[in-house]
Amino acid sequence: MSSLLKWQTVSFLSRFFAMAVGLVQSVIIARILTTAEYGLVGIVTAVSGVVGVIRHLGLVSATTRELANVDSDRQAAKIFFSSLLIRLLVSVPLSIGLFIFAERFTYGHPETLLPLRVFSIVLFLQSVEEICNAVLAGRQKFGALFSFQALTAVVSITLFIPLVMARGFLGYFWALLVHTIFSSTALGFLGMRALGWQISFPRREELKKISASLLHLGLAIYVGKVLYILWQKMGTLYLGATVSAEEVGIFSFAILYAMKLLVVSDAVTDVNLPAMTNHIRQSFNGFKEKFLSNFQKVYALMLLAGVVAVFWAKDIFHLLVGEKFDASLPLIPPLMLAVFIYGLLNLLGSSVLVPAKFLKEMVVYHIILLGATAVILVVFFSMSPLLTVSWSMALGGIASCAYLSFVCQKKDLPLWNKKTFFPTLAAVPITLAHFVVSDFGPRGLVFLVFLVFYLWLIPRLGILEWGRFLRSR
């Protein structure tokens, strides 16, 4: 197994464990809170997400890339402190502003005032946490990074469940604050250790040079991040102003379920950004071969995960939360499609656009993503608000993916061939079958036939040899 695939596998296992723990946590919280309270949680996190992205500046990805390009701990420390300084210069005023003006963002729900103020403190702490996380990724300290991800998931569930049970809606946000304090402290320690405990502040001229380099790349990533957060949160914010809190809760649960698919692309992104930066620096041909082979593997895995999540959605819902959120089920196929496509876009960003500094293309695909979604949402919203929001996200994603596929084709990085076409062709009928076959027994048999065929198809196409993969483990 290549070093890249090895660390991607470890990253995926770490992310999957964290996702599994997080899913248990989310399900228990969904059971404890009323649908309206769950909707209010969605509104608070949506507002805070939009405010919080302003402080992003693309510094996490930019810092990761810059650290992957240096060998000296001393120089790495200068990059870290420069990035942290820039982040704090933006984060501190934003956190103070959200705390003071929180009442203006309550959407007519005064009970969200305190949670918004708690979130203002969380946003400040996350500013430190995220830059320290970038240090571990950039210095390729993957063992420490993935171990931390697993640990923080366990800490999270031990905090959230008791506090939500004891304090209800407000307990969710107190748990979030305590968890963020723990995470930022632990990552600060791990980050400094990854830098060899170097405390090297850049001189004025060095600070200017490092800041210019970080912001040149970071601002393009930042624009994309802002547009992505607006795309992700637009539905919740739009619904929050137009429908009941219960309906917002239905949508929030559906998108929470769909977003779990990003565990695959996020796991790969942690490894690909620094790794592909090194590959592209050495040789484009070597990078091209490595990227396309890796893209096909990740595509096949994400596609299988998405099919499983859609096909068994009703059974998973009933197992976890009973029939409480059955109204979310019609939203799952379009939202899962939207998240699947964004996962591919995210993968292309971390594997190609950021390492190769294709900054214009990165901004354009995010503009298309948000713009197409917004147009469809506005035109068709009156038909069925929840379904329209869901399908607008999916169709906006398809438009953005079409553009980025064209860009990659022009860069001699063809994404679509038999290794992506045939797995997709196999996935379509099984995804549609879940609408037709309702009984558990026949559905299980249909899915088993698909799974056997899919697992046979992957090595047949030369995407991944299962025997070789398992032996290398």
N, C-alpha and C positions, 0 to 999 in steps of 0.2 A: 504494500500500500504506500502511495506517495505521502510525503510529509503533509502536503496540502489536504489530501483526503483524510489522513489520520486525524489532523486537528479539527477538520470539519465534522468528522464523526464524533469526536469527543465533545465539540461544541454543541452538536445536535443533541447528544445524550444529556448534557448539562441543561440545555434549554428545555428539552422535553421533560426532564425531571422538574424543573422550575415551573413549566407550564402545567404539569399534572398537579403539583401542589397548589398552584394558583387557581386551577380549575376547581379543585375541591373547596378552596377558600371562597371563590366567587359563588359557587353553588350554595354553600352554607349561608353566605350573606344574602343571596337572593331569596332563600327560604325565610330568613329572619325578617327582612325588611318587607314592607308592603310594596305593591307595584308602584304606587305614587312616590314613596320614599326612594325607590330605586331610580325612578325618573329624575328626582331631584339630585341624586348623586351624579347622574349623567349630565345634568345641566351644569353643576358646579365644576366637574372635571372638564367639560367642553369649554366653558368660559376661561378656566385657569389654563387649559391647554393653548388656547388662542393667545392669551396674554403672555404665557410662558415662552411661546415660540419666538417672541420678539427678542428675547435675550440670547437666542441660540447662536446667531452669527455664523453658523457653519463651523464653529471652532472645534467641535469634537472630531469630525472627519478630517478637517484640515490638520489638526494637531496629530492625529494618528498617522496621517501620511507623512508629515514632516519628521516625526520621530522615527518612522521606518527608514528614513533616508540618512540618519546619522548613526555613528557607532559609539561616540564618546558620551559617557554619562554626564559629563560636565556640560556639553553642548545641549544634550537632551534636557537637562535641568533648566537651562536658559529658555528653551522653547516652552517648557511646562509653565514656568513662572510668568513668561510673557503672555501666554494664552490665558492663564488664570486671571491676570491683571485686567486684560481686555474684557473677559467675561464678567468680572465683578463690577467694572465701571458701568456696565449696562444693567446687570441684575439688581444691584442695590437700589437704584432709583425706581425700577419697575416694581420690586417687591414692596417698597414703601408706598408707591402710588396705588397698588392694588389694595393694600391694607387700609389706606385712608379713604379711597373712593369705592370700596367694595359694594356699598349700598346701591350704586348705580348699575350694578351687574346682577342684581338678584332676580330679574325677570318677573317681578311681581310676587316673588316667594320670599318673604322676610326671613324665613327659617334658614335660608342659605347664606345669610350675612356672615355669621361666625365661621362656617366652613370655608368661605372665600378668604377670610382673614387668616385662618390657619394655613390655607394653601399658599398665601403670600410668603409665609416663612418657609414652607416646603420648597417653593421655587428658588429661594435664595440658597438653601442647602444643596439642592440638586445641581446648582451651578458648579459648586466645588466637586461634587460627586462625579459629574459627567466628565470633567477634565481629567480627573484621576483615573477614571475608567479608560480614557483615551491613552493615558500613559501605559497602562498594562497592555492594551492592544498594539500600540505603536512599537513598544519594546518587545513585542511578541512573547510576553509572559502569559501564555495561554493557560498554563496549568493553574496559576493563581487566579486568573480571571474566571475560569469556568468553575473552579472550586467555590469562589465567592458567590457566583450566580446561584449555585445549589444551596449554599448556606443561607443566603439572604431570603430565599423562598421559604425555607423552614422557619426562619425568624418571623417572616411576614405572617404566616398562618397562626403562629403562637401569639401574635399581637392582635390581629384583626378580629379573630373569632370571639375571644373573651370580651374585647371592648365593644364590639357591635352588639353582642348579647346583653352587655351591661348598660350601654348608653344608646343603643339603637343607631339612628341616622348620624348623630354627632360622633358616636364612638368610632365610626369609619374614619373620620378625619383626624381624630386624636391618634388613632393607630397609625395612620399615614405619617403623621409628624414624628412619632417615636421611631418608626421604621426608617425614615429618611435620616434622622440623626445617627442611628446605628450605621446605616449604609455609607454615609459620607465620612464618618470617622474611620470605619474599616478600610474603605477605599483610599483614604488619605494615607493611612499607614502602608498599605500595599503599594501605592503609587510611589511613595518616597523610597521604599525598599527597592523597587524596580529601577530607580534612578541612582542606586548605590548610596543613598542618603546624602546626595550632593545638594547643597543649598547654594546655587550659583545664580545670582541675579545678573541679568544682562546690563551692560553699560548703555548709556543713552543711545549711541549710534547702533549698537547691537539690537536694542529694543525696537528701534525704528525699522531696521532691516527685517527682523524676525516678524514683527507685527505686519509689515507690508506683505510678506510672503504668506502669512497665515490668512490675512484678510482678502488677499487676491483670490485665493481658492475658496476661503471660507464664506465670502459674501455670495458667491454663486450658489454654494451649497445652502446657504442661509435662505436665499430667495426660494429655492426649491423646497426647503423645509417649511417655510411659512405657507407656501401654496399647498403643500401636502396636509398640514394640520388644518388649514381652512377646508380642504376637500374632505378630510376625515370627520371634522366636527360640524361641517355645514349642515348636514341633515339633522343632527341633534339640536343645534341652535335654531334652525328654521322651524322645526317641529315644536321646540320649546316656546316659540312665540305664537304658534298658530293652533296647536291641538292641546289636549289635556295632558296632565303629568302622567296619567296611566298609560296613554299612547306613547309618550316619550319613553316610558319604562319598557314597553314592548319592543320598541326599536333599539333601545340601549342594550337589552339582553341579546337581541339577534346579532348586533354588530360586535358585542363582546365575544360571542360564540365564534363568529366568522374570523375575528382578529387572531384567534389562537393559531390559525394557519401560518401566520407570519413567523412562528417559532422556527420554521425551516429556513426561510430567507435570512432572518436575523442571525441565526446560528452561523450561516455561511458568511454573512457580511463581516462578522467579528474577525474571521480569519482572512477573507479574500482581500480586504482593503490593503493591509500591509503586505500580504503575500504577492498580490498582483502588481503592487507598486514596484516591488523588487524585480519581478519577472519582466515587466515592460521596460524597466531601466536597463536590463541586460540585453534583451533581444525581442523584437516585435514578433518574429516568427515563432519563437518559443512561447511567448505570451499567448499568441493566437491559438496554438495547439492546446495549451494548458486550459485556457479559458473556455473554448468550445466544448472540450471533453467534460469539463466540470459543469458547464451550463446544462448540458444534456442530462447529466446525472441528477442535478438539483431539480430540473424541470420535471423529470419522471417521478421523483419523490414527492414534490409538492402537488403534482397532479393526483397521485394516488391518495395522498392525505386529504385533499379537497373532496375527492369522490367519496371517500369513507365518511367524511364529516357531513356531506349532504345526504347521502343514502341512508345513514343511520340517525339523522338529526332527531326525528320524532322519538325514537327509542331512547336516545341519550337524554333528551329533555325529560321524558317521563321517568327515567331511572333517577335523574338527578333532582328535578324540581317538581315532579308530578305534572299536572296539567295547567299549572299556574301561568306558564308563558306559551301556551299552544298558539296563541295569536301571532307569535313571532315566527312560526314555522314557514309561512309563505314567503317570508323575507329572506330566508336562509340561502336559496339558490342564487339570487342576484347578488346578495352581499358576499357570499363565498366566491363568486366569480370576480367581483370587484377586488376583494382582498388577494385572491390568487394572482390576478394581473398586476396589482401593485407590488406583490412579492417579487414578481419577475422584474418589474421596473427597478425596484430596490436592489436586486441582485446585479442588474446591468450597471446601475450607478456605482456600486461599490467595487465591481470587478473591471469596469471599463472606463466610465466617464470621469470618476475622481482620479484613479491612477494615471490616466492619460491626459487629464486636465481638459476634457471636452466640456468646457463650462457653458458655452452658449446652448449646446444641445441639452444640457441638464436643466437649464432654466426653461427652455421651450417646451420640453415634454411635461413639465409641471404646469405650465400655463395652459397647455391643451387639456391636461387632466382636470384642472379646476374649471376652465372655461366651458368645456363640453358638458361637464356635469351640471354646472349652474344653468346653462341654457335649457337643457332638458328638464331640469327641476322646475324652473320658472314656467315653462310652456305647458307642462303636463301636471302640475301640482294639484290642481283642483279635481283631478280624476279620482285619485286614491292616494292621499298624502304619504302613507308609510311605504306602499309599493313603489310609488313614483320616486321617492328619495332613494330607495334601494336600487332600482333599475337605472336611475340616472348616474349613480356611482359606478355601476358595472359598465354602462355604455361610454361614460367618460374615460374609464380605464382602457377600454378597447381602442378608442381613438388615440390615446396617448401611446399605447403599446404599438399601434400601427406606425406612428411617426418614428419611434425609437428603433423599430425593426428596420425601417428604411435607412436610418442613420447608420446602424451597424452594418447593413448590406454595403453601403457606400465605403465604409472603413474596412472592407474585406473581412467582415466578421458575420457571415451568414448564419442566422439563428434558426431558420425554418428549413428543415429537410425531413427525410424519412424518420430520423431519430426523434423528432418532436411531433411530426404529423401522425404517425401510426399510434403512439400512445394516446394522443388526443382523440383520434378516431375511435379507439377502444373505450375511452371514458365516456363519450357522449351517450351511447345507448343505456349504459348502466345508470347514469345520472337521471335520465328520463324515466327509467324503469321504476324508480322509487315513487313516482306519481301514480303508477298503474298497479303494481303489486303491493297489496296492503297487508296480507297475512304474514306473520313473522316467519313461519316455516318456509314457504315458497320464496320469500324475499331472501332468507338466508342461503337457500340453494342457488338462487340467481347470482347473488353476490359471490359465493364460493367459486362458481364457474368463471366469473369475471376475474377474480383474484388469481386463480391458477393460470388463466390465459395471460394475464398482465405480467405475472412473475416469469412466465415462459418467454414472453415477447421481449422483455428488457435485455437479457443476454443475447437473444437471437438478433437483435438490432445492433449489438456491439456496444450498448450503453454501459453495462456493468456486468461482470462475470461473478455470479453469486459465490461459486466455489472458491475462486481466487480471493474474493473479498473476505469471506469467512476464515479461510486459512491464514490470511495476513493479519487477522485480529489476534 
